[in-house]
Amino acid sequence: MKITDYITYLEPMKRWREYWTARVGELEATGKTREEATTALFRKVEQGYAGNYTPLVIPHCGYVAHIWRDVEAGWCYAIKGLYFDGRLDHSYCIVGGYDATIRAARKHLADYVYDGEEPGPTVRHPEKAAECIINEEDCREFISRAYRTKRVQAIMAERGVSWEQANMIEDGLRK
């Protein structure tokens, strides 16, 4: 028995699919010929085993950022709170590289802790929510955005205007 015995092939169809598809489980690759599709599939399998697969968990104020690597998608993350059901296969973000994913997950984690839209603990001060953000530029941007959002929400409550109109007032484009 060979590994090629486990590969499922889809032949080309003139109008809809002009290439061969080789598939093992959920992993698939395409090529002009059956052999090219098989070679591309083996290459994908090989790439899947190369590199770092160590997951990372970042807890912060009652929420947790789960970061993992998917064979096809790359590095992914999901933010889960107190009511986490153990599933990471839905409601997650795909970013790309390891460092970029960690950076995005930390910013998103600070949003969850601060905004209070999700059930779970929240904090009132942007500085406290931003403690999980390591990059100084990202931290400053988060805190600035949080205070701006507070000002815009205050304008909305005070004047009874929409989000867009309150932003224009905050920017000095409207009175």
Secondary structure as GFF3:
##gff-version 3
##sequence-region A 1 175
A	DSSP	three_ten_helix	3	6	.	.	.	ID=ss1
A	DSSP	beta_strand	8	10	.	.	.	ID=ss2
A	DSSP	beta_strand	20	24	.	.	.	ID=ss3
A	DSSP	beta_strand	27	31	.	.	.	ID=ss4
A	DSSP	alpha_helix	34	49	.	.	.	ID=ss5
A	DSSP	beta_strand	56	60	.	.	.	ID=ss6
A	DSSP	beta_strand	63	70	.	.	.	ID=ss7
A	DSSP	beta_strand	74	80	.	.	.	ID=ss8
A	DSSP	beta_strand	93	96	.	.	.	ID=ss9
A	DSSP	alpha_helix	98	115	.	.	.	ID=ss10
A	DSSP	alpha_helix	126	129	.	.	.	ID=ss11
A	DSSP	three_ten_helix	130	132	.	.	.	ID=ss12
A	DSSP	alpha_helix	136	159	.	.	.	ID=ss13
A	DSSP	alpha_helix	163	170	.	.	.	ID=ss14
###
